[in-house]
Amino acid sequence: MSSILTDKNQLISYDELLTTQMLQIEGIVRILIKKGIATEDGLLEEVRILKIEMAEKIRKMSKGN
């Protein structure tokens, strides 16, 4: 398993890093929904759009090589 050093020279795994980032994003999403700034459906639609955009970028990059 691969690991990285934090700014405090603590060794953490990529799994821990990804889990922490996922939880932070989920927390932000919950706050946005709770405050009425965004809806769950709206956020899910944005994620769907981002996936399509990312797939298109990857497809274009693979054609360029």
Stockholm file with secondary structure:
# STOCKHOLM 1.0

chainA/1-65         MSSILTDKNQLISYDELLTTQMLQIEGIVRILIKKGIATEDGLLEEVRILKIEMAEKIRKMSKGN
#=GR chainA/1-65 SS CCEEECTTSCEEEHHHHHHHHHHHHHHHHHHHHHTTSSCHHHHHHHHHHHHHHHHHHHHHHHHHC
#=GC SS_cons        CCEEECTTSCEEEHHHHHHHHHHHHHHHHHHHHHTTSSCHHHHHHHHHHHHHHHHHHHHHHHHHC
//
